[in-house]
Amino acid sequence: MSEVAIRPAQHPVAEPACTICIANFNGRGVIEECLASVFAQDAEGAIEVIVHDDASTDGSADWLRDGFPQLELLVAGRNAGFCVANNRMVARARGNYVLLLNNDAVLAPDAIRTLLAATRDGHADDILTLPQFDHASGILIDRGCRLDPFCNPVPNLDATRAAVAMAIGACLWVPRRLWDELGGFPEWFGSIGEDLYLCALARLRGHRVVALDQSGYRHRQGHSFGGNRTTADRLDTTLRRRRLSERNKTMALLVSTPTALVWPLFALHLALLALEGSVLALARRDGAIFTRIYAPAIAAPWRERARWWPARRAAQRARRVPVRDYFSAFTPLPRKLVMLLRHGLPTIRH
């Protein structure tokens, strides 16, 4: 099979109001509900839908090909990761706006109408998101996120706070022009943290990241990578998720933090990573926690310097906002400390 096989939509939308891009990997059990919510949208204007199947092994590609002729289907010959999948879809999108939607997310019927209305109400150049609710319980998870000084997402639960630091990639609305200007997702991230990175670059250039207070989406949080949720009042995650998360948040901090403030923050960040990894590995009697999560994250800045250093220079040259404005969506209290005091040490599954 070639790198990507393309099955065009049977009846392509002539002038889509927006394009919904859904990255799928072994999502046969969840994507049907996602697509049902997409095709049930009560929206003005036509919607283009593109799905990228990332070399699934559960029959997803054949099922999508046979059951959904109205969408454009990209089928990867080998697994490329979330960043590459979304970059490929947006490259083919014809809408002026793109909604990146997880295959385990379910849109409210008025989601697209709400997002399009916001673009006509002063947010045409902004990254937008909707309130995120737990799929099973319906409990509010966040209205976008703020960040702590070390680029850890802090869920925003305040309905009066619209300006946030990042929109979760499970439901991220971005003008196509801005996506092209920012260069899309950094493909060297693979997966995890690409939403944080994109939003940080946008905010450096003076674009807002806004969490709307209407509509919403339900999300099976942690379904794709495991973990990233609280189970029985304990934090639950996996080695793979945590490894990618710590590495990519470190890269985002290095690229996006403005001025020389980056260096003391970076030094403190590495010291805290080493301490955190040592404590967790000893407490859980599992050396893999340090060797497979924290050691790679600590080593990554040196190993990846040919990637993040040019990206930092470009990001900082393009900065159009004062340092105070950039940090206005941050909170000073470290998120990990809050979670440790609330839930204790996390469970990290292999």
Residue frames as qw, qx, qy, qz and C-alpha x, y, z in Angstrom:
[[0.000, 0.888, 0.459, 0.000, 0.00, 0.00, 0.00],
 [0.332, 0.585, -0.057, 0.738, 1.18, 3.53, -0.74],
 [0.191, 0.048, -0.532, 0.824, 1.78, 5.88, 2.17],
 [0.329, 0.326, 0.476, -0.748, -1.78, 7.24, 1.99],
 [0.079, 0.324, 0.821, 0.464, -4.68, 5.95, -0.08],
 [0.213, 0.196, 0.189, -0.938, -7.41, 8.54, -0.71],
 [0.076, 0.472, 0.853, 0.209, -11.09, 7.70, -1.20],
 [0.083, -0.138, -0.045, -0.986, -12.85, 10.97, -2.15],
 [0.392, 0.298, 0.583, -0.646, -16.33, 11.73, -0.90],
 [0.383, 0.391, 0.797, 0.255, -19.01, 10.41, -3.25],
 [0.136, 0.834, 0.386, 0.369, -20.69, 13.81, -3.54],
 [0.473, -0.069, -0.256, 0.840, -18.14, 16.46, -2.45],
 [0.069, -0.838, -0.402, 0.363, -19.46, 19.59, -0.79],
 [0.482, 0.718, 0.184, 0.467, -19.14, 22.51, -3.21],
 [0.123, 0.634, -0.258, 0.718, -18.39, 25.30, -0.71],
 [0.624, -0.412, -0.624, 0.226, -18.07, 23.95, 2.84],
 [0.280, -0.899, 0.003, -0.337, -18.65, 26.33, 5.71],
 [0.347, -0.696, 0.613, -0.140, -16.08, 24.33, 7.65],
 [0.716, 0.259, -0.646, -0.060, -14.17, 21.06, 7.52],
 [0.740, -0.528, 0.326, -0.259, -14.31, 18.51, 10.34],
 [0.520, 0.498, -0.691, 0.067, -11.14, 16.39, 10.55],
 [0.836, -0.414, 0.226, -0.282, -11.24, 13.16, 12.54],
 [0.249, 0.531, -0.808, 0.049, -8.08, 11.13, 13.19],
 [0.910, -0.187, 0.070, -0.364, -8.88, 7.46, 13.75],
 [0.306, 0.419, -0.851, 0.080, -6.78, 4.58, 15.00],
 [0.299, -0.150, -0.933, 0.131, -8.55, 1.38, 16.05],
 [0.223, 0.067, 0.373, -0.898, -11.63, 3.42, 16.88],
 [0.297, -0.206, -0.795, -0.488, -14.24, 1.10, 15.43],
 [0.311, -0.479, -0.790, 0.222, -16.06, 0.99, 18.76],
 [0.153, -0.610, -0.352, 0.693, -16.34, 4.76, 19.23],
 [0.091, -0.179, 0.349, 0.915, -16.18, 6.58, 15.90],
 [0.052, -0.473, -0.784, -0.398, -19.71, 5.61, 14.86],
 [0.217, -0.790, -0.504, 0.272, -21.19, 7.76, 17.63],
 [0.273, -0.494, 0.132, 0.815, -18.77, 10.55, 16.76],
 [0.071, 0.062, 0.628, 0.773, -19.79, 10.53, 13.08],
 [0.109, -0.637, -0.753, -0.126, -23.48, 10.30, 13.97],
 [0.213, -0.767, -0.300, 0.525, -23.11, 13.54, 15.96],
 [0.206, -0.323, 0.374, 0.845, -21.27, 15.18, 13.05],
 [0.024, -0.224, -0.732, -0.643, -23.89, 14.30, 10.44],
 [0.201, -0.696, -0.689, 0.031, -26.71, 15.34, 12.81],
 [0.274, -0.260, -0.161, 0.912, -25.40, 18.91, 13.14],
 [0.150, 0.858, 0.490, -0.031, -27.96, 21.69, 13.01],
 [0.391, -0.460, 0.179, 0.777, -25.72, 24.12, 11.17],
 [0.447, 0.827, 0.054, -0.337, -25.98, 26.80, 8.52],
 [0.321, 0.731, -0.562, -0.218, -24.02, 25.80, 5.45],
 [0.953, 0.128, -0.272, -0.047, -22.56, 22.50, 4.34],
 [0.521, -0.692, 0.500, -0.011, -19.92, 20.63, 6.33],
 [0.679, 0.478, -0.557, -0.022, -17.01, 18.78, 4.77],
 [0.790, -0.496, 0.334, -0.135, -15.87, 15.68, 6.71],
 [0.579, 0.549, -0.598, 0.071, -12.45, 14.07, 6.38],
 [0.845, -0.471, 0.234, -0.095, -11.32, 10.99, 8.32],
 [0.359, 0.636, -0.680, 0.057, -7.73, 9.75, 8.46],
 [0.957, -0.272, 0.022, -0.101, -7.39, 6.09, 9.39],
 [0.016, -0.807, 0.587, -0.058, -3.90, 5.60, 10.80],
 [0.453, 0.297, -0.840, -0.038, -3.27, 1.97, 9.76],
 [0.663, -0.282, 0.390, -0.573, -5.93, 0.57, 12.10],
 [0.155, 0.195, -0.965, -0.078, -5.94, -3.17, 12.73],
 [0.308, 0.227, 0.771, -0.509, -9.59, -3.43, 13.85],
 [0.274, 0.459, 0.780, 0.326, -11.24, -3.14, 10.43],
 [0.034, 0.694, 0.276, -0.664, -11.98, 0.56, 10.83],
 [0.016, 0.392, -0.457, -0.798, -10.85, 1.51, 7.33],
 [0.065, -0.181, -0.881, -0.433, -13.05, -1.02, 5.51],
 [0.053, -0.620, -0.735, 0.270, -16.01, -0.19, 7.72],
 [0.011, 0.659, 0.071, -0.748, -15.61, 3.54, 7.04],
 [0.010, 0.228, -0.648, -0.726, -15.10, 2.98, 3.33],
 [0.091, -0.308, -0.901, -0.292, -18.26, 0.86, 3.00],
 [0.159, -0.641, -0.715, 0.227, -20.53, 2.77, 5.38],
 [0.090, -0.816, -0.183, 0.540, -19.76, 6.45, 4.87],
 [0.580, 0.409, 0.409, 0.573, -19.52, 7.46, 1.20],
 [0.031, 0.953, 0.225, 0.202, -20.29, 11.07, 2.16],
 [0.412, -0.852, 0.244, 0.212, -16.90, 11.59, 3.81],
 [0.559, 0.681, -0.466, 0.085, -13.40, 11.73, 2.36],
 [0.896, -0.417, 0.149, 0.033, -11.29, 8.89, 3.71],
 [0.305, 0.738, -0.592, 0.105, -7.51, 8.86, 3.96],
 [0.967, -0.251, 0.029, -0.026, -6.03, 5.44, 4.75],
 [0.061, -0.809, 0.585, 0.014, -2.41, 5.32, 5.91],
 [0.826, 0.259, -0.500, -0.016, -0.24, 2.40, 4.88],
 [0.614, -0.073, -0.593, 0.516, 1.62, 2.63, 8.19],
 [0.380, -0.814, -0.403, 0.173, 0.92, 4.31, 11.51],
 [0.411, 0.537, -0.026, 0.736, 2.09, 7.92, 11.40],
 [0.288, -0.286, -0.516, 0.754, 0.73, 9.41, 14.64],
 [0.058, 0.784, 0.558, -0.266, -1.83, 12.04, 15.56],
 [0.075, -0.704, 0.130, 0.694, 0.15, 15.08, 14.38],
 [0.103, -0.171, 0.737, 0.646, 0.84, 13.70, 10.91],
 [0.125, 0.481, 0.861, 0.106, -2.75, 12.50, 10.56],
 [0.057, 0.833, 0.392, -0.388, -4.19, 15.94, 11.28],
 [0.094, -0.591, 0.364, 0.714, -1.66, 17.72, 9.08],
 [0.154, 0.066, 0.846, 0.507, -2.62, 15.46, 6.18],
 [0.100, 0.655, 0.749, -0.020, -6.33, 16.13, 6.65],
 [0.010, -0.828, -0.164, 0.536, -6.02, 19.89, 7.00],
 [0.189, -0.355, 0.565, 0.720, -3.87, 19.97, 3.86],
 [0.037, 0.264, 0.834, 0.483, -6.90, 18.63, 1.96],
 [0.027, 0.640, 0.636, -0.431, -9.54, 20.67, 3.80],
 [0.209, 0.442, 0.430, 0.759, -11.47, 23.22, 1.73],
 [0.285, -0.851, -0.438, -0.044, -13.29, 25.01, 4.51],
 [0.149, 0.761, -0.219, 0.592, -12.11, 28.37, 5.79],
 [0.459, -0.561, 0.507, -0.467, -12.37, 26.88, 9.28],
 [0.620, 0.140, -0.772, -0.008, -11.28, 23.48, 10.51],
 [0.689, -0.516, 0.274, -0.429, -12.56, 21.54, 13.52],
 [0.372, 0.324, -0.860, 0.128, -10.13, 18.91, 14.76],
 [0.758, -0.307, 0.123, -0.562, -12.27, 16.30, 16.48],
 [0.188, -0.333, 0.917, -0.116, -11.24, 13.13, 18.31],
 [0.472, -0.062, -0.768, -0.428, -12.89, 9.91, 17.20],
 [0.363, -0.351, -0.815, 0.284, -14.07, 9.39, 20.80],
 [0.053, 0.234, 0.272, -0.932, -15.74, 12.82, 21.04],
 [0.090, 0.577, 0.790, 0.190, -19.45, 13.46, 20.48],
 [0.048, 0.134, 0.054, 0.988, -20.66, 16.93, 19.44],
 [0.253, 0.497, 0.578, -0.595, -23.80, 18.59, 20.76],
 [0.482, 0.593, 0.610, 0.208, -26.29, 19.16, 17.89],
 [0.162, 0.977, 0.137, 0.033, -25.64, 22.92, 17.83],
 [0.670, -0.478, 0.187, 0.536, -21.84, 22.74, 18.11],
 [0.486, 0.190, 0.413, 0.747, -20.94, 23.82, 14.57],
 [0.001, -0.826, -0.395, -0.402, -23.66, 26.48, 14.50],
 [0.490, -0.845, -0.086, 0.198, -22.26, 27.88, 17.76],
 [0.630, -0.311, 0.289, 0.650, -18.69, 27.92, 16.45],
 [0.354, 0.444, 0.464, 0.681, -19.64, 29.54, 13.15],
 [0.172, -0.909, -0.330, -0.188, -21.69, 32.17, 14.97],
 [0.571, -0.700, 0.039, 0.427, -18.64, 33.01, 17.11],
 [0.555, 0.026, 0.369, 0.746, -16.57, 33.65, 13.97],
 [0.095, 0.665, 0.419, 0.611, -19.13, 36.29, 12.97],
 [0.434, -0.866, -0.209, -0.130, -19.07, 37.77, 16.45],
 [0.126, -0.919, 0.355, -0.113, -15.47, 38.89, 16.71],
 [0.666, -0.446, 0.593, 0.073, -13.61, 35.56, 16.74],
 [0.803, 0.575, -0.065, -0.141, -12.86, 35.06, 13.05],
 [0.478, 0.662, -0.535, 0.219, -9.09, 34.88, 13.68],
 [0.399, -0.543, 0.607, -0.422, -9.12, 32.98, 16.97],
 [0.358, 0.039, -0.933, 0.007, -8.73, 29.38, 18.08],
 [0.600, -0.301, 0.101, -0.734, -11.98, 28.25, 19.70],
 [0.251, -0.022, -0.964, 0.087, -13.23, 25.35, 21.75],
 [0.596, -0.445, -0.310, -0.593, -16.43, 24.25, 23.49],
 [0.552, -0.482, 0.519, -0.440, -17.17, 23.04, 27.03],
 [0.481, 0.235, -0.841, -0.078, -15.94, 19.46, 27.45],
 [0.729, -0.327, 0.268, -0.539, -18.08, 16.96, 29.35],
 [0.278, -0.265, 0.923, -0.031, -17.34, 13.42, 30.49],
 [0.399, 0.027, -0.712, -0.577, -18.96, 11.01, 28.04],
 [0.382, -0.266, -0.884, 0.051, -20.46, 8.72, 30.68],
 [0.234, -0.495, -0.626, 0.556, -21.42, 11.05, 33.53],
 [0.134, 0.819, 0.383, 0.406, -21.98, 14.34, 31.71],
 [0.473, -0.767, -0.115, 0.419, -19.86, 16.13, 34.32],
 [0.323, 0.934, -0.136, 0.066, -18.04, 19.24, 33.08],
 [0.865, -0.071, -0.015, 0.497, -14.33, 18.50, 32.55],
 [0.365, -0.372, 0.059, 0.851, -13.18, 21.90, 31.37],
 [0.381, 0.892, 0.230, -0.083, -13.87, 25.06, 29.36],
 [0.528, 0.715, -0.304, 0.342, -10.45, 25.06, 27.78],
 [0.808, -0.370, -0.230, 0.396, -7.34, 25.15, 29.98],
 [0.072, -0.952, 0.292, -0.057, -5.00, 27.60, 31.60],
 [0.806, 0.278, -0.412, 0.322, -1.36, 26.62, 32.12],
 [0.627, -0.742, 0.027, 0.237, 0.95, 26.53, 35.10],
 [0.022, -0.868, 0.403, 0.289, 4.54, 27.86, 34.73],
 [0.329, -0.354, 0.838, 0.254, 5.74, 24.44, 33.49],
 [0.426, 0.194, -0.549, -0.693, 3.12, 24.11, 30.75],
 [0.011, 0.202, 0.969, -0.143, 0.91, 21.69, 32.63],
 [0.271, -0.418, -0.477, -0.724, -2.75, 22.19, 31.60],
 [0.058, 0.166, 0.676, -0.715, -5.07, 23.47, 34.33],
 [0.013, 0.524, 0.788, 0.322, -8.77, 22.86, 33.52],
 [0.126, -0.075, 0.091, -0.985, -10.82, 26.04, 33.40],
 [0.094, -0.462, -0.881, 0.050, -14.19, 25.57, 35.08],
 [0.010, 0.518, 0.287, -0.806, -15.12, 29.25, 35.24],
 [0.410, 0.632, 0.627, 0.200, -17.92, 30.07, 32.81],
 [0.058, 0.975, 0.099, -0.193, -17.00, 33.77, 33.01],
 [0.312, -0.644, 0.524, 0.461, -13.41, 33.19, 31.87],
 [0.799, 0.571, 0.116, -0.152, -13.38, 32.97, 28.08],
 [0.396, 0.775, -0.488, 0.071, -9.70, 33.65, 27.41],
 [0.906, -0.342, 0.244, 0.044, -7.67, 30.50, 28.05],
 [0.216, -0.666, 0.621, 0.352, -4.15, 29.31, 27.25],
 [0.050, 0.211, -0.895, -0.389, -5.10, 26.25, 25.22],
 [0.799, 0.093, -0.008, -0.594, -7.93, 24.31, 23.66],
 [0.627, -0.194, 0.755, -0.005, -7.86, 20.54, 24.05],
 [0.117, 0.320, -0.714, -0.612, -7.17, 18.87, 20.71],
 [0.232, 0.292, 0.925, -0.069, -10.22, 16.64, 21.11],
 [0.216, 0.810, 0.537, 0.090, -12.31, 19.59, 19.87],
 [0.334, -0.520, 0.113, 0.778, -10.17, 22.41, 18.49],
 [0.448, 0.805, 0.384, 0.070, -11.51, 24.97, 16.00],
 [0.409, -0.499, 0.249, 0.722, -8.92, 26.90, 14.02],
 [0.484, 0.785, -0.037, -0.384, -9.07, 29.23, 11.01],
 [0.909, 0.260, 0.179, 0.272, -7.41, 27.51, 8.08],
 [0.367, 0.833, -0.159, 0.383, -5.36, 30.63, 7.38],
 [0.394, -0.773, 0.425, -0.259, -3.97, 30.62, 10.94],
 [0.933, -0.144, 0.325, 0.058, -3.19, 26.90, 10.77],
 [0.770, 0.520, 0.047, 0.366, -1.13, 27.49, 7.61],
 [0.061, 0.886, -0.255, 0.382, 0.59, 30.49, 9.19],
 [0.582, -0.636, 0.462, -0.210, 1.62, 28.44, 12.25],
 [0.273, 0.472, -0.826, -0.144, 2.69, 25.42, 10.22],
 [0.827, -0.163, -0.433, -0.321, 0.20, 22.99, 11.69],
 [0.827, -0.541, 0.139, -0.055, 1.11, 20.43, 14.33],
 [0.005, 0.722, -0.690, -0.057, 4.82, 19.69, 14.94],
 [0.899, 0.133, -0.346, -0.234, 5.16, 16.22, 13.44],
 [0.447, 0.352, -0.720, 0.398, 8.18, 15.41, 15.62],
 [0.452, -0.311, 0.476, -0.687, 5.83, 15.48, 18.65],
 [0.142, -0.065, -0.984, -0.089, 4.10, 12.32, 17.42],
 [0.428, -0.619, -0.553, -0.358, 1.11, 12.65, 19.77],
 [0.530, -0.680, -0.402, 0.309, 0.25, 14.50, 23.00],
 [0.372, -0.602, -0.044, 0.705, 0.93, 18.19, 23.61],
 [0.326, 0.245, 0.497, 0.766, 0.49, 19.30, 20.01],
 [0.111, -0.820, -0.496, -0.262, -2.62, 21.28, 20.99],
 [0.476, -0.770, -0.093, 0.414, -0.66, 23.11, 23.71],
 [0.505, -0.188, 0.364, 0.760, 2.11, 23.90, 21.22],
 [0.197, 0.507, 0.559, 0.626, -0.21, 25.22, 18.50],
 [0.238, -0.883, -0.396, -0.089, -2.16, 27.41, 20.92],
 [0.525, -0.638, 0.024, 0.563, 1.03, 28.82, 22.42],
 [0.408, 0.042, 0.431, 0.804, 2.34, 29.83, 18.99],
 [0.014, 0.695, 0.549, 0.465, -1.00, 31.47, 18.16],
 [0.380, -0.869, -0.280, 0.147, -1.07, 33.44, 21.41],
 [0.540, -0.379, 0.166, 0.733, 2.51, 34.65, 20.89],
 [0.236, 0.231, 0.495, 0.804, 1.33, 36.15, 17.58],
 [0.196, 0.055, 0.169, -0.964, -1.58, 37.94, 19.25],
 [0.541, -0.205, -0.611, -0.540, -4.40, 35.51, 18.43],
 [0.519, -0.338, 0.466, -0.632, -6.79, 34.54, 21.19],
 [0.314, -0.080, -0.944, -0.058, -7.71, 31.09, 22.41],
 [0.439, -0.171, 0.169, -0.865, -11.34, 31.27, 23.50],
 [0.030, -0.194, -0.973, 0.120, -13.57, 28.79, 25.30],
 [0.368, -0.316, -0.336, -0.807, -17.19, 29.46, 24.33],
 [0.264, -0.086, 0.707, -0.651, -19.83, 29.13, 27.04],
 [0.754, 0.216, 0.128, -0.607, -22.50, 27.49, 24.88],
 [0.859, 0.301, -0.362, -0.202, -23.00, 24.05, 23.34],
 [0.477, -0.590, 0.642, -0.108, -20.30, 21.46, 24.08],
 [0.707, 0.302, -0.613, -0.181, -19.02, 17.97, 23.42],
 [0.850, -0.421, 0.266, -0.169, -18.82, 14.71, 25.34],
 [0.427, 0.655, -0.622, 0.052, -15.47, 12.95, 25.43],
 [0.959, -0.244, -0.121, 0.071, -14.19, 9.55, 26.48],
 [0.020, -0.900, 0.418, -0.120, -11.16, 11.14, 28.08],
 [0.352, -0.550, 0.757, -0.019, -8.06, 8.95, 27.96],
 [0.905, 0.225, 0.288, -0.218, -9.61, 6.39, 25.61],
 [0.699, 0.668, -0.255, 0.017, -6.92, 6.61, 22.92],
 [0.378, 0.585, -0.614, 0.370, -3.79, 6.49, 25.09],
 [0.696, -0.363, -0.586, 0.202, -5.09, 5.17, 28.39],
 [0.439, -0.337, -0.380, 0.741, -5.01, 7.07, 31.67],
 [0.051, 0.217, 0.117, 0.968, -5.37, 10.86, 31.89],
 [0.533, -0.514, -0.318, -0.592, -8.29, 10.53, 34.27],
 [0.253, -0.374, 0.668, -0.592, -9.15, 10.00, 37.91],
 [0.698, -0.135, -0.652, -0.264, -10.25, 6.49, 38.87],
 [0.709, -0.516, -0.461, 0.134, -11.53, 5.84, 42.40],
 [0.255, -0.966, 0.042, 0.008, -10.11, 9.23, 43.39],
 [0.639, -0.443, 0.414, 0.474, -6.65, 8.22, 42.17],
 [0.343, 0.733, -0.357, -0.467, -4.79, 9.58, 39.16],
 [0.826, 0.065, 0.549, 0.113, -4.43, 6.89, 36.52],
 [0.375, 0.793, -0.332, -0.348, -2.06, 7.04, 33.57],
 [0.969, 0.149, 0.120, 0.154, 0.27, 4.92, 31.45],
 [0.600, -0.403, 0.309, 0.618, 3.99, 4.87, 30.74],
 [0.440, 0.363, 0.518, 0.638, 3.41, 5.73, 27.09],
 [0.024, -0.894, -0.355, -0.272, 1.13, 8.70, 27.76],
 [0.466, -0.847, 0.014, 0.256, 3.32, 10.08, 30.52],
 [0.644, -0.180, 0.357, 0.652, 6.50, 9.68, 28.45],
 [0.312, 0.527, 0.455, 0.646, 5.09, 11.64, 25.52],
 [0.216, -0.914, -0.317, -0.135, 3.44, 14.19, 27.81],
 [0.544, -0.726, 0.078, 0.415, 6.58, 15.04, 29.80],
 [0.564, -0.015, 0.419, 0.711, 8.77, 15.19, 26.70],
 [0.218, 0.587, 0.493, 0.604, 6.41, 17.35, 24.65],
 [0.280, -0.926, -0.252, 0.009, 5.51, 19.75, 27.44],
 [0.576, -0.532, 0.188, 0.592, 9.25, 20.32, 27.90],
 [0.426, 0.212, 0.492, 0.729, 9.58, 21.08, 24.19],
 [0.011, -0.812, -0.467, -0.350, 6.59, 23.44, 24.28],
 [0.445, -0.835, -0.106, 0.306, 8.06, 25.29, 27.27],
 [0.552, -0.307, 0.325, 0.704, 11.38, 25.76, 25.47],
 [0.300, 0.384, 0.550, 0.678, 9.82, 26.96, 22.23],
 [0.097, -0.763, -0.494, -0.405, 7.07, 29.22, 23.54],
 [0.470, -0.733, -0.290, 0.398, 8.25, 30.85, 26.79],
 [0.362, 0.861, 0.043, 0.354, 9.15, 34.45, 25.87],
 [0.022, -0.889, 0.354, -0.290, 12.39, 36.26, 26.71],
 [0.320, 0.430, -0.778, 0.327, 15.17, 35.02, 28.99],
 [0.648, -0.295, 0.386, -0.586, 12.54, 33.86, 31.48],
 [0.911, 0.163, -0.306, -0.224, 12.69, 30.55, 29.66],
 [0.538, 0.412, -0.672, 0.299, 16.09, 29.59, 31.11],
 [0.183, -0.275, 0.708, -0.624, 15.40, 29.72, 34.88],
 [0.793, 0.035, 0.173, -0.583, 12.01, 28.10, 34.25],
 [0.821, 0.336, -0.446, -0.117, 13.64, 25.39, 32.17],
 [0.284, 0.394, -0.765, 0.423, 16.33, 24.70, 34.79],
 [0.438, -0.158, 0.578, -0.670, 13.73, 24.46, 37.55],
 [0.848, 0.184, -0.095, -0.489, 11.55, 22.29, 35.33],
 [0.687, 0.342, -0.638, 0.059, 14.37, 19.76, 34.77],
 [0.026, 0.308, -0.759, 0.573, 15.19, 19.67, 38.47],
 [0.623, -0.030, 0.388, -0.678, 11.56, 19.02, 39.36],
 [0.847, 0.256, -0.336, -0.322, 11.28, 16.31, 36.70],
 [0.473, 0.343, -0.766, 0.269, 14.31, 14.52, 38.16],
 [0.217, -0.181, 0.678, -0.679, 12.88, 14.78, 41.68],
 [0.748, 0.093, 0.120, -0.646, 9.42, 13.70, 40.63],
 [0.788, 0.297, -0.506, -0.186, 10.72, 10.72, 38.65],
 [0.284, 0.310, -0.811, 0.407, 12.95, 9.56, 41.50],
 [0.393, -0.101, 0.568, -0.716, 10.19, 9.79, 44.09],
 [0.815, 0.171, -0.039, -0.552, 7.64, 7.98, 41.91],
 [0.685, 0.337, -0.645, -0.028, 10.07, 5.22, 40.93],
 [0.127, 0.237, -0.813, 0.517, 11.02, 4.61, 44.57],
 [0.509, -0.023, 0.431, -0.745, 7.46, 4.85, 45.89],
 [0.858, 0.241, -0.046, -0.451, 6.12, 2.45, 43.26],
 [0.613, -0.369, 0.680, 0.160, 9.27, 0.27, 43.31],
 [0.734, 0.533, 0.404, 0.120, 9.35, 0.50, 39.54],
 [0.407, -0.462, 0.307, 0.726, 12.56, 1.73, 37.92],
 [0.349, 0.401, 0.642, 0.552, 10.85, 1.87, 34.52],
 [0.018, -0.917, -0.385, 0.106, 8.99, 4.96, 35.69],
 [0.241, -0.809, 0.224, 0.486, 12.25, 6.89, 35.75],
 [0.405, -0.258, 0.667, 0.570, 14.05, 5.22, 32.83],
 [0.268, 0.391, 0.767, 0.432, 11.09, 5.25, 30.43],
 [0.010, 0.895, 0.439, 0.080, 9.39, 8.54, 31.34],
 [0.251, -0.946, 0.005, 0.206, 11.63, 11.03, 33.12],
 [0.564, -0.391, 0.448, 0.573, 15.11, 10.20, 31.84],
 [0.442, 0.403, 0.572, 0.561, 14.00, 10.59, 28.19],
 [0.012, 0.934, 0.332, 0.132, 12.23, 13.86, 29.00],
 [0.421, -0.818, 0.157, 0.360, 15.34, 15.24, 30.73],
 [0.545, -0.207, 0.554, 0.594, 17.57, 14.16, 27.85],
 [0.470, 0.661, 0.557, 0.177, 15.20, 15.35, 25.11],
 [0.077, 0.967, 0.005, -0.243, 16.25, 19.05, 25.08],
 [0.270, -0.617, 0.606, 0.424, 19.81, 18.06, 24.14],
 [0.474, 0.095, 0.826, 0.290, 18.84, 15.28, 21.75],
 [0.328, 0.711, 0.604, 0.148, 16.16, 17.37, 20.05],
 [0.206, -0.660, -0.018, 0.722, 18.06, 20.66, 19.98],
 [0.161, -0.062, 0.596, 0.784, 18.15, 20.72, 16.18],
 [0.080, -0.559, -0.744, -0.358, 14.35, 20.82, 16.22],
 [0.261, -0.811, -0.488, 0.189, 13.31, 22.99, 19.14],
 [0.365, -0.478, 0.031, 0.799, 16.00, 25.68, 18.84],
 [0.073, 0.110, 0.495, 0.859, 15.05, 26.81, 15.30],
 [0.233, -0.628, -0.692, -0.269, 11.39, 26.53, 16.29],
 [0.370, -0.691, -0.364, 0.503, 12.02, 28.77, 19.30],
 [0.257, -0.264, 0.205, 0.907, 13.83, 31.38, 17.24],
 [0.061, -0.324, -0.629, -0.704, 11.00, 31.49, 14.71],
 [0.327, -0.683, -0.653, -0.013, 8.30, 31.63, 17.41],
 [0.372, -0.640, -0.242, 0.627, 9.98, 34.44, 19.32],
 [0.184, -0.069, 0.358, 0.913, 10.68, 36.48, 16.17],
 [0.181, -0.435, -0.656, -0.590, 6.95, 36.28, 15.39],
 [0.265, -0.527, -0.669, 0.452, 5.87, 37.35, 18.90],
 [0.017, 0.538, 0.276, 0.796, 3.51, 40.33, 18.82],
 [0.544, -0.735, -0.302, -0.270, 2.28, 40.44, 22.43],
 [0.108, -0.707, 0.518, -0.469, 3.88, 41.75, 25.64],
 [0.312, 0.135, -0.904, 0.258, 5.16, 39.14, 28.07],
 [0.286, 0.048, 0.602, -0.744, 2.44, 40.10, 30.57],
 [0.698, 0.220, -0.087, -0.676, -0.30, 39.41, 28.03],
 [0.595, 0.240, -0.752, -0.149, 1.15, 36.04, 27.11],
 [0.250, 0.026, -0.867, 0.429, 1.23, 34.94, 30.76],
 [0.428, -0.136, 0.186, -0.874, -2.25, 36.33, 31.50],
 [0.847, -0.049, -0.288, -0.444, -3.75, 32.89, 30.85],
 [0.570, 0.175, -0.738, 0.317, -1.30, 31.18, 33.23],
 [0.661, -0.700, -0.080, -0.258, -1.79, 30.34, 36.89],
 [0.080, 0.734, -0.615, 0.276, 1.21, 30.47, 39.29],
 [0.685, -0.351, 0.563, -0.301, 0.32, 27.37, 41.32],
 [0.126, 0.338, -0.886, -0.291, 1.97, 24.18, 39.96],
 [0.775, -0.028, -0.254, -0.578, -0.73, 21.80, 38.74],
 [0.689, 0.090, -0.713, 0.093, 1.13, 18.66, 39.78],
 [0.089, 0.129, -0.669, 0.726, 1.39, 19.87, 43.36],
 [0.564, -0.050, 0.132, -0.814, -2.36, 20.49, 43.47],
 [0.830, 0.068, -0.425, -0.355, -3.09, 17.02, 42.09],
 [0.486, 0.173, -0.772, 0.371, -0.62, 15.37, 44.48],
 [0.145, -0.090, 0.573, -0.802, -2.28, 16.97, 47.50],
 [0.666, 0.050, 0.014, -0.744, -5.73, 16.10, 46.19],
 [0.923, 0.148, -0.190, -0.300, -5.20, 12.54, 44.92],
 [0.744, -0.460, 0.467, 0.132, -1.84, 11.31, 46.13],
 [0.187, -0.445, 0.723, 0.494, 0.75, 9.62, 43.93],
 [0.697, 0.356, -0.213, -0.585, -0.52, 8.56, 40.51],
 [0.806, -0.018, 0.591, 0.035, -0.88, 4.98, 39.33],
 [0.294, 0.661, -0.502, -0.474, 1.27, 4.44, 36.24],
 [0.892, 0.103, 0.425, -0.118, 0.41, 1.35, 34.24],
 [0.302, -0.365, 0.702, 0.532, 2.75, -0.36, 31.79]]
